[in-house]
Amino acid sequence: MAGLLHATRPRQWTKNILVFAAPTAAGSIIHPDVVARSVVAFLVFVTASAATYLVNDVADRDNDRLHPVKKSRPVASGQLPVDLALATAVALATVALVTAALVFGAALAGIIAAYLAVSVCYSLMLKRVPLVELACVAAGFALRAVAGGAVAHVAISPWFLMVASFGSLLIVAGKRSVEQSVMKDQGELHRSALAAYPAAFLRSVRMLAMSVTVTTYCLWAFERAGRLGPVDRAEDIVWFELSIIPFVLAVLVVELAIEQGRGGEPEELALSDRGLQVLGLAWLALLICGIYA
């Protein structure tokens, strides 16, 4: 059971916090019913993502044995039998889909089905296709953000969606860059798509993703501030403008970590980098002041 729990990657469950992003940005998270719906959606995504991690570990077990860290994963190390991992994955995916359909209807059920389909196709074949595999992983992050808007019944700004999508692309390209630096000549054996990515290309992808993420966040912040309306609330606009500063600095911290070889596991970076945590809290505080002041 310990191996099975470890294989569902509890530390990566933090990625599912993205479902709270849309209702928070829209100012709806203060309503108890929205909080409840978002929490249930979070748990549904935890269940669905755990299923995809198990499928991915089974599909990657031979390649993971070549990785200095991933070789200790329960399936790769032989601690968790393949049959048990797959049976658990099917059960978890079924629970996620049924719960989404019963509680939220077709909207979240469709998003969960799309997430599962993209993730399984990625694990079985698409991870070998350069660029497409980057898009698949980034799509998993973006779908979480979209799900948050769907369950809270809030319209998602195009700028918000762009921030989520290209921010995800930055994280994924960073993961590939770190894998290249860690695996060196064995990178292709661990992940065949790595051979198609020159280091300079991945750096260019990160620069593009950073540029679009920062630009679209600025556009979202200014658009959100412009909706405040009455002149007597003009002083609140400054909170949105100020939130750009810690956001940009946090993006730069992530890029620096990637260059230093520390961005291979974004959840570990978020849980261990104190500077990134301080910037994240400052950004969140300014955002909350702007939205709820």
MIVEXMAR-577890 format. One line per field, with one value per residue: x, y, z of N, C-alpha, C, O in turn. Coordinates in steps of 0.02 Angstrom, whole numbers. Layout:
N
n_X = (X,...) $
n_Y = (Y,...) $
n_Z = (Z,...) $
ca_X = (X,...) $
ca_Y = (Y,...) $
ca_Z = (Z,...) $
c_X = (X,...) $
c_Y = (Y,...) $
c_Z = (Z,...) $
o_X = (X,...) $
o_Y = (Y,...) $
o_Z = (Z,...) $
***
This chain:
293
n_X = (41,100,189,99,31,139,166,62,104,96,154,143,12,-12,-15,-145,-205,-225,-358,-422,-386,-458,-590,-541,-474,-583,-652,-746,-722,-750,-876,-966,-1025,-955,-827,-845,-879,-762,-669,-714,-694,-555,-520,-571,-485,-365,-386,-402,-277,-191,-222,-172,-36,-2,-24,72,190,193,204,327,420,537,621,629,712,836,857,930,853,716,721,693,557,403,347,450,554,507,434,297,177,142,12,-69,-49,-106,-239,-279,-267,-369,-480,-471,-482,-612,-686,-659,-717,-853,-888,-868,-966,-1085,-1088,-1057,-1102,-1103,-1003,-883,-857,-828,-709,-626,-626,-561,-437,-393,-388,-292,-181,-162,-141,-26,63,68,106,122,221,337,342,415,386,243,231,269,162,58,85,83,-50,-116,-99,-167,-297,-336,-348,-453,-553,-578,-644,-757,-826,-855,-935,-890,-839,-698,-561,-481,-349,-314,-319,-215,-106,-105,-83,40,122,123,188,315,356,357,451,560,574,616,738,812,812,891,1015,1041,1035,1120,1216,1134,1008,923,893,817,711,647,612,696,812,782,783,885,988,987,868,768,793,754,618,581,608,516,396,403,398,271,190,216,178,41,-8,7,-84,-201,-205,-218,-338,-424,-415,-473,-606,-655,-729,-818,-757,-722,-662,-541,-419,-396,-347,-211,-166,-178,-86,32,43,103,240,295,251,323,453,446,433,558,638,602,653,790,813,793,901,1000,983,881,747,680,579,441,350,428,517,431,397,516,595,626,630,548,428,403,386,275,178,175,129,3,-58,-65,-147,-265,-298,-327,-436,-532,-538) $
n_Y = (-60,60,78,91,210,298,290,362,489,595,722,790,820,948,1022,1024,1128,1227,1228,1316,1438,1512,1543,1618,1725,1783,1832,1756,1662,1688,1648,1525,1412,1409,1384,1256,1183,1199,1135,1002,982,993,877,782,800,765,629,588,627,548,423,438,453,327,249,309,277,138,126,186,115,42,140,227,159,194,319,426,464,431,294,239,239,157,63,51,5,-117,-133,-111,-208,-224,-260,-229,-91,-47,-91,-15,112,111,101,220,317,291,322,460,508,471,537,670,681,656,756,879,871,870,963,966,830,810,884,812,690,728,765,641,567,637,623,483,449,521,453,327,346,479,546,521,602,745,912,895,819,912,1000,918,894,1025,1053,980,1057,1174,1127,1102,1232,1279,1194,1242,1363,1312,1237,1335,1417,1534,1655,1632,1733,1771,1812,1761,1624,1616,1649,1539,1435,1465,1485,1356,1294,1349,1287,1152,1150,1188,1075,981,1036,1024,885,852,905,829,693,689,604,494,537,520,386,380,469,477,589,689,690,762,892,1024,1106,1245,1266,1228,1326,1437,1410,1423,1559,1617,1570,1630,1766,1779,1738,1836,1953,1929,1915,2044,2108,2045,2092,2231,2234,2178,2274,2379,2349,2391,2505,2629,2794,2820,2706,2702,2700,2568,2507,2508,2397,2287,2327,2329,2194,2139,2151,2056,1943,1941,1934,1810,1726,1745,1691,1557,1529,1550,1446,1338,1353,1326,1194,1152,1143,1029,961,1040,1049,1016,1121,1227,1195,1203,1316,1461,1596,1597,1560,1670,1772,1721,1727,1865,1908,1845,1909,2043,2025,1979,2092,2181,2118,2096,2209) $
n_Z = (0,35,-69,-174,-140,-147,-283,-337,-325,-216,-187,-305,-313,-282,-398,-437,-373,-459,-500,-420,-467,-568,-508,-400,-462,-522,-417,-352,-258,-127,-96,-11,-78,-198,-152,-99,-215,-288,-207,-214,-352,-354,-282,-369,-478,-417,-400,-535,-590,-516,-568,-699,-673,-628,-744,-827,-759,-772,-912,-930,-859,-896,-952,-844,-758,-798,-754,-632,-521,-544,-552,-431,-418,-374,-471,-568,-487,-449,-335,-341,-417,-592,-637,-527,-521,-642,-628,-518,-575,-672,-588,-514,-616,-660,-545,-538,-658,-643,-525,-564,-664,-592,-493,-556,-686,-867,-901,-815,-820,-955,-965,-878,-945,-1063,-1009,-957,-1077,-1154,-1069,-1060,-1195,-1213,-1125,-1186,-1321,-1377,-1308,-1372,-1480,-1537,-1481,-1488,-1373,-1278,-1287,-1243,-1106,-1057,-1085,-988,-872,-911,-929,-798,-747,-829,-787,-659,-685,-748,-649,-556,-625,-693,-812,-913,-938,-1093,-1081,-957,-985,-1078,-998,-911,-1003,-1072,-964,-915,-1022,-1007,-887,-927,-1033,-959,-875,-971,-1009,-891,-879,-988,-947,-834,-874,-983,-1099,-1096,-1109,-1222,-1212,-1098,-1126,-1278,-1357,-1314,-1388,-1500,-1464,-1466,-1345,-1355,-1423,-1330,-1237,-1309,-1322,-1189,-1170,-1258,-1201,-1074,-1110,-1171,-1065,-964,-1033,-1064,-936,-888,-973,-931,-797,-814,-885,-790,-689,-757,-752,-633,-626,-552,-514,-384,-341,-396,-333,-302,-414,-417,-348,-435,-532,-456,-427,-536,-520,-417,-486,-608,-557,-494,-604,-661,-559,-569,-698,-673,-583,-668,-756,-667,-648,-563,-590,-628,-562,-536,-428,-319,-321,-292,-162,-93,-123,-45,-82,-196,-136,-52,-147,-212,-111,-90,-216,-216,-108,-152,-262,-203,-129,-233,-295,-196,-119) $
ca_X = (0,145,214,43,22,197,160,14,142,59,183,121,-58,-14,-30,-218,-227,-244,-431,-445,-361,-510,-637,-507,-463,-648,-681,-803,-702,-775,-942,-958,-1042,-900,-772,-862,-875,-692,-635,-733,-659,-486,-515,-582,-424,-315,-401,-387,-205,-159,-231,-126,32,8,-16,135,244,194,230,396,459,604,661,640,767,898,860,958,801,654,730,666,484,380,340,516,595,477,396,226,164,111,-60,-102,-46,-155,-307,-293,-275,-436,-528,-468,-509,-684,-713,-654,-767,-921,-899,-875,-1030,-1141,-1087,-1053,-1132,-1061,-948,-821,-845,-794,-640,-589,-617,-509,-374,-372,-371,-227,-128,-150,-110,43,103,76,139,135,282,393,336,439,340,177,234,269,94,16,96,58,-123,-140,-103,-219,-363,-352,-372,-518,-601,-597,-694,-819,-864,-876,-979,-863,-810,-625,-532,-431,-282,-302,-305,-148,-57,-103,-56,111,158,132,240,379,373,372,515,611,584,655,806,846,823,950,1077,1051,1045,1175,1215,1082,943,881,870,765,654,670,602,749,863,760,785,948,981,970,797,729,800,712,549,570,605,451,343,408,376,198,160,220,138,-30,-26,-1,-147,-255,-207,-245,-408,-460,-419,-519,-675,-675,-785,-825,-695,-704,-623,-481,-359,-386,-314,-139,-151,-167,-23,87,50,146,310,313,238,380,511,438,449,631,665,592,702,856,816,801,970,1043,968,837,678,655,517,415,318,482,543,382,396,582,627,597,620,488,370,390,358,208,133,167,85,-65,-85,-83,-204,-325,-316,-357,-500,-582,-537) $
ca_Y = (0,117,86,115,280,334,291,413,551,645,790,822,839,1021,1050,1030,1191,1271,1233,1374,1500,1551,1574,1668,1784,1814,1859,1715,1611,1706,1618,1457,1361,1405,1351,1185,1154,1199,1082,938,978,979,806,743,803,725,559,577,633,489,370,448,441,254,226,333,238,72,133,212,79,23,201,255,125,226,386,421,474,395,221,218,238,90,17,40,-34,-183,-134,-112,-249,-189,-274,-190,-20,-34,-99,44,169,106,115,292,354,281,362,531,523,463,592,733,681,659,818,939,862,858,1011,941,762,817,906,755,641,755,760,570,545,667,595,413,450,545,400,270,358,548,570,510,650,810,969,871,797,973,1026,873,906,1092,1050,955,1114,1220,1097,1112,1301,1283,1158,1286,1409,1276,1218,1396,1454,1600,1661,1635,1783,1744,1826,1713,1560,1620,1646,1470,1392,1477,1471,1283,1278,1366,1235,1089,1159,1187,1006,947,1063,994,815,849,917,775,629,697,560,444,570,490,321,392,501,481,655,735,693,809,959,1055,1146,1314,1268,1229,1392,1482,1396,1454,1632,1632,1558,1683,1829,1778,1733,1902,2001,1916,1929,2117,2125,2024,2136,2296,2223,2168,2338,2422,2331,2415,2550,2696,2831,2818,2645,2705,2685,2496,2484,2502,2329,2245,2348,2308,2121,2121,2149,1989,1892,1939,1910,1738,1693,1747,1642,1491,1523,1542,1378,1292,1360,1296,1123,1138,1149,967,944,1105,1047,1017,1190,1270,1178,1210,1380,1511,1657,1588,1560,1739,1808,1695,1755,1937,1913,1826,1961,2101,2005,1976,2161,2210,2086,2097,2272) $
ca_Z = (0,36,-138,-216,-124,-173,-356,-357,-321,-175,-189,-366,-307,-276,-464,-445,-344,-516,-508,-381,-496,-603,-462,-360,-504,-538,-356,-331,-209,-61,-87,15,-126,-246,-117,-94,-282,-307,-168,-245,-416,-337,-264,-431,-517,-381,-417,-606,-603,-487,-617,-756,-650,-626,-813,-852,-727,-804,-980,-928,-808,-920,-959,-778,-725,-820,-724,-564,-469,-560,-546,-366,-419,-356,-527,-597,-440,-438,-273,-357,-476,-649,-639,-474,-539,-695,-600,-477,-620,-701,-535,-498,-673,-659,-489,-557,-710,-616,-477,-602,-699,-544,-455,-597,-751,-926,-907,-785,-844,-1019,-953,-849,-998,-1106,-972,-956,-1145,-1173,-1027,-1078,-1261,-1202,-1094,-1230,-1386,-1396,-1276,-1418,-1535,-1515,-1479,-1469,-1303,-1237,-1287,-1203,-1035,-1043,-1088,-924,-826,-934,-916,-727,-740,-862,-744,-604,-710,-764,-589,-521,-671,-707,-879,-910,-982,-1140,-1055,-904,-1017,-1108,-944,-888,-1055,-1085,-901,-915,-1072,-976,-839,-962,-1068,-906,-856,-1022,-1005,-834,-895,-1033,-910,-786,-908,-1030,-1158,-1089,-1113,-1274,-1189,-1048,-1159,-1348,-1385,-1294,-1441,-1551,-1437,-1448,-1284,-1375,-1441,-1269,-1206,-1348,-1303,-1124,-1178,-1289,-1151,-1023,-1139,-1180,-998,-931,-1072,-1057,-867,-884,-1006,-886,-739,-834,-901,-727,-656,-794,-737,-567,-638,-523,-502,-313,-329,-438,-294,-299,-475,-405,-324,-493,-563,-414,-429,-592,-499,-392,-536,-654,-519,-483,-668,-667,-511,-599,-752,-643,-556,-724,-780,-616,-645,-507,-611,-656,-527,-516,-362,-270,-321,-258,-91,-62,-136,-1,-120,-238,-92,-30,-204,-223,-60,-104,-275,-197,-64,-193,-304,-160,-114,-293,-312,-142,-81) $
c_X = (43,172,160,30,78,192,109,42,105,88,162,47,-66,-29,-105,-247,-247,-319,-459,-427,-416,-561,-605,-498,-528,-681,-739,-786,-726,-843,-934,-973,-987,-840,-784,-854,-802,-653,-651,-697,-585,-476,-526,-518,-367,-324,-382,-312,-168,-164,-181,-54,47,18,52,194,250,225,304,442,529,649,676,699,835,908,885,907,740,660,703,590,459,373,408,559,568,438,321,215,126,36,-98,-103,-99,-227,-326,-305,-345,-489,-529,-497,-586,-717,-713,-708,-838,-936,-909,-943,-1088,-1145,-1092,-1083,-1080,-1000,-883,-806,-809,-722,-597,-576,-562,-441,-348,-350,-303,-170,-111,-117,-37,87,117,113,161,198,344,394,359,386,269,177,237,198,48,23,70,-18,-152,-147,-162,-288,-384,-380,-441,-571,-624,-650,-760,-859,-889,-923,-956,-832,-735,-600,-482,-360,-265,-283,-236,-94,-49,-69,19,153,171,187,310,402,394,439,572,626,628,728,845,859,884,1015,1092,1070,1104,1167,1160,1011,896,854,813,702,675,664,658,802,846,767,857,937,961,896,753,734,757,638,533,565,539,395,344,380,300,163,159,176,64,-53,-37,-67,-206,-262,-238,-320,-450,-468,-469,-592,-699,-730,-781,-758,-674,-668,-558,-418,-345,-349,-241,-121,-138,-100,37,97,93,218,329,301,298,442,507,454,524,665,659,643,772,865,826,872,1019,1029,921,763,648,589,487,383,371,511,496,383,462,613,593,584,558,425,352,359,287,158,121,120,13,-97,-107,-144,-268,-347,-352,-426,-552,-583,-602) $
c_Y = (63,131,113,189,322,341,342,484,606,715,827,839,914,1055,1064,1091,1240,1276,1291,1440,1542,1581,1627,1732,1820,1845,1818,1667,1627,1675,1545,1402,1353,1370,1275,1151,1149,1145,1013,929,964,905,761,743,766,652,544,579,573,430,377,436,366,226,247,293,168,76,151,170,60,85,232,222,154,294,381,429,431,319,195,219,166,41,1,-4,-104,-188,-141,-153,-209,-199,-234,-116,-4,-41,-39,106,169,125,190,335,349,323,436,550,521,520,658,737,690,727,879,931,855,903,983,870,763,838,849,703,663,749,688,546,573,634,524,409,473,489,343,284,430,576,561,560,718,865,948,851,857,1000,983,887,975,1093,1025,1010,1160,1193,1104,1183,1310,1249,1202,1336,1374,1260,1278,1438,1526,1599,1669,1685,1750,1756,1777,1645,1560,1616,1574,1425,1402,1472,1397,1262,1294,1311,1170,1094,1159,1116,969,972,1031,920,807,857,861,710,630,648,507,473,539,423,329,421,515,550,704,742,744,882,982,1099,1217,1319,1270,1296,1443,1472,1428,1529,1654,1625,1611,1749,1832,1776,1801,1952,1991,1926,2005,2138,2104,2072,2203,2290,2216,2233,2384,2408,2358,2467,2617,2728,2826,2754,2645,2687,2610,2469,2470,2431,2282,2262,2323,2232,2097,2112,2081,1934,1885,1912,1835,1699,1691,1698,1572,1479,1513,1472,1327,1293,1327,1221,1104,1139,1086,944,1009,1105,1048,1088,1235,1257,1192,1279,1436,1577,1654,1589,1630,1779,1785,1723,1829,1948,1898,1880,2022,2086,2006,2047,2194,2183,2099,2161,2311) $
c_Z = (0,-33,-184,-203,-153,-249,-380,-348,-281,-179,-252,-365,-302,-343,-471,-410,-398,-525,-469,-414,-527,-555,-417,-399,-519,-476,-329,-274,-138,-46,-65,-36,-179,-215,-116,-162,-304,-270,-197,-312,-406,-322,-325,-473,-483,-400,-489,-620,-573,-534,-674,-735,-649,-697,-841,-822,-756,-873,-981,-884,-832,-926,-891,-742,-745,-788,-653,-508,-482,-554,-480,-364,-408,-414,-557,-553,-427,-374,-285,-420,-530,-649,-587,-491,-592,-669,-557,-521,-651,-649,-519,-554,-675,-604,-507,-607,-682,-567,-513,-635,-650,-509,-499,-667,-806,-930,-879,-809,-911,-1012,-925,-902,-1046,-1073,-972,-1025,-1166,-1134,-1046,-1147,-1257,-1175,-1143,-1294,-1398,-1364,-1320,-1476,-1511,-1524,-1458,-1395,-1256,-1230,-1243,-1128,-1015,-1042,-1022,-873,-846,-921,-843,-716,-771,-818,-686,-625,-723,-701,-550,-563,-681,-777,-872,-961,-1030,-1115,-999,-934,-1049,-1055,-920,-939,-1065,-1021,-895,-964,-1044,-929,-875,-999,-1018,-883,-906,-1021,-948,-847,-941,-994,-861,-820,-956,-1089,-1155,-1094,-1163,-1252,-1139,-1080,-1231,-1378,-1368,-1348,-1494,-1528,-1424,-1386,-1300,-1393,-1379,-1233,-1243,-1331,-1235,-1129,-1208,-1238,-1097,-1049,-1145,-1112,-964,-967,-1060,-984,-858,-916,-963,-828,-757,-852,-838,-689,-690,-781,-670,-572,-606,-507,-429,-294,-368,-399,-290,-360,-462,-381,-382,-528,-523,-416,-486,-570,-470,-442,-583,-618,-507,-547,-678,-619,-539,-655,-725,-615,-611,-750,-731,-608,-589,-526,-639,-625,-500,-447,-307,-264,-282,-182,-56,-70,-96,-39,-164,-195,-69,-86,-219,-173,-71,-163,-256,-153,-104,-236,-264,-143,-173,-307,-259,-102,-91) $
o_X = (25,177,175,20,66,212,112,8,85,50,162,21,-119,-54,-126,-306,-282,-343,-515,-451,-421,-575,-638,-511,-528,-731,-777,-831,-722,-866,-899,-939,-974,-806,-739,-826,-782,-609,-606,-673,-555,-429,-493,-500,-324,-275,-351,-286,-119,-117,-152,-14,102,62,85,241,305,267,340,500,577,707,730,732,886,962,864,918,715,610,692,561,491,392,422,598,602,410,285,242,85,-2,-151,-153,-133,-270,-383,-348,-377,-536,-583,-534,-620,-768,-761,-741,-878,-991,-954,-974,-1136,-1200,-1128,-1090,-1022,-949,-834,-748,-764,-678,-540,-521,-521,-392,-289,-301,-262,-118,-52,-70,6,142,171,148,214,226,397,440,325,346,239,130,211,176,4,-26,39,-48,-206,-195,-201,-334,-443,-430,-484,-628,-682,-695,-813,-920,-939,-948,-995,-803,-711,-615,-445,-316,-208,-237,-201,-43,7,-29,57,212,225,227,357,460,443,480,627,684,673,774,903,912,923,1063,1151,1117,1134,1118,1142,962,837,798,767,646,715,704,668,833,890,758,887,883,921,865,706,686,727,601,479,523,509,352,291,343,269,112,107,140,27,-110,-84,-103,-256,-317,-279,-359,-504,-520,-503,-635,-758,-772,-745,-709,-614,-646,-525,-370,-289,-323,-211,-65,-91,-64,86,153,118,254,375,336,322,480,558,485,551,716,705,673,810,918,863,902,1072,1061,920,720,595,549,506,387,359,527,518,370,464,655,536,532,520,374,293,312,244,102,65,77,-33,-156,-160,-187,-320,-407,-401,-471,-611,-624,-610) $
o_Y = (113,189,154,227,376,392,364,533,657,764,888,870,942,1111,1110,1106,1289,1325,1314,1493,1602,1641,1675,1787,1881,1879,1843,1636,1584,1677,1507,1351,1297,1330,1236,1096,1100,1112,972,874,926,875,709,691,737,617,493,537,550,391,327,413,345,184,208,277,142,35,133,190,63,82,261,254,140,324,337,404,399,284,135,202,119,-17,-57,-45,-145,-241,-172,-135,-167,-151,-207,-82,47,-1,-16,147,222,161,220,383,398,354,472,601,566,549,696,790,726,752,927,981,837,884,976,852,723,813,840,674,623,731,675,510,536,619,505,371,449,478,314,241,441,625,590,560,748,862,979,864,854,1020,1010,891,982,1129,1046,1011,1181,1231,1111,1192,1344,1273,1201,1350,1403,1269,1274,1489,1573,1549,1707,1681,1705,1714,1754,1612,1509,1584,1550,1381,1354,1456,1376,1218,1257,1291,1138,1048,1133,1099,931,933,1013,894,760,821,847,676,579,651,479,438,531,405,288,400,559,570,754,795,768,928,960,1127,1248,1371,1310,1320,1487,1521,1457,1560,1704,1669,1634,1783,1882,1809,1822,1991,2039,1944,2026,2180,2141,2092,2230,2334,2244,2246,2423,2449,2349,2473,2660,2695,2828,2747,2594,2662,2590,2413,2426,2409,2242,2218,2300,2208,2041,2069,2050,1883,1829,1872,1800,1646,1641,1668,1531,1426,1473,1441,1278,1241,1303,1188,1046,1136,1088,912,1030,1155,1077,1111,1277,1303,1192,1298,1455,1609,1703,1616,1648,1817,1825,1740,1853,1992,1934,1896,2050,2129,2030,2061,2230,2220,2111,2169,2365) $
o_Z = (-31,-54,-228,-250,-181,-277,-438,-363,-309,-176,-253,-412,-316,-344,-507,-417,-385,-555,-482,-393,-513,-561,-398,-375,-529,-482,-287,-246,-94,11,-98,-38,-202,-249,-130,-167,-336,-299,-204,-327,-444,-347,-332,-501,-517,-413,-503,-657,-602,-541,-696,-776,-666,-708,-875,-858,-764,-891,-1027,-874,-793,-907,-882,-701,-712,-794,-616,-453,-436,-552,-473,-312,-430,-406,-571,-578,-396,-359,-246,-473,-515,-660,-601,-478,-586,-687,-560,-505,-655,-664,-511,-541,-689,-615,-493,-600,-696,-569,-496,-635,-665,-497,-483,-703,-795,-959,-916,-817,-923,-1047,-945,-906,-1068,-1106,-985,-1031,-1193,-1162,-1049,-1157,-1292,-1200,-1142,-1320,-1427,-1388,-1306,-1516,-1468,-1571,-1414,-1359,-1201,-1176,-1209,-1092,-963,-1003,-1002,-834,-803,-903,-828,-681,-742,-814,-667,-586,-711,-701,-514,-539,-679,-798,-830,-1021,-1010,-1126,-995,-910,-1047,-1065,-911,-921,-1065,-1025,-871,-948,-1057,-929,-855,-996,-1032,-871,-887,-1031,-956,-828,-932,-1005,-848,-799,-969,-1125,-1206,-1085,-1149,-1270,-1137,-1064,-1243,-1419,-1402,-1354,-1529,-1568,-1374,-1377,-1264,-1381,-1376,-1203,-1212,-1327,-1226,-1096,-1186,-1232,-1076,-1014,-1125,-1102,-937,-935,-1048,-972,-825,-889,-959,-810,-719,-837,-833,-660,-658,-796,-652,-527,-630,-489,-414,-237,-374,-428,-276,-357,-493,-394,-380,-549,-551,-407,-484,-596,-495,-442,-596,-646,-509,-544,-702,-636,-532,-659,-752,-622,-604,-763,-751,-567,-568,-482,-671,-659,-446,-411,-254,-210,-242,-143,6,-29,-112,-28,-168,-217,-66,-76,-236,-192,-63,-162,-276,-161,-92,-246,-287,-141,-165,-328,-275,-57,-62) $
***
